[in-house]
Amino acid sequence: MAQQDTAAGAAMSAVYTSATGSNEPFSVSEPLTPPATQTVESKSQYLHDLRTATAAIQERVNQELTARMEEDNRAAGVAAGAADAKEEETYGEEVQEEED
């Protein structure tokens, strides 16, 4: 996660890139205003806002990764389902494997 300055103020952002490169990278960002003054109250409010932004980013990343995982599982299930259907169709029979 990084803190970025934008024209509208600062923002905390996170960028996710798949280790295998099988999925498109994505990024999420939350606005985050730095403390206006160096008072304890301002710093405390900033830390509160920082924790809130961190939790929001984590939630959005988790939602995205969960959606991608479910999509991958569905895709794998379709492939596995086709193999299972073929196996069920030929259950109890000797099947010659085709050579490429």
Protein Blocks (a to p, Z undefined) as FASTA:
>chain_A
ZZdddfkbccdddddddfklpaccddddddddddfblcfklmmmmmmmmmmmmmmmmmmm
mmmmmmmmmmmmmmmmmmmmmmmmmmmmmgoiacddddZZ
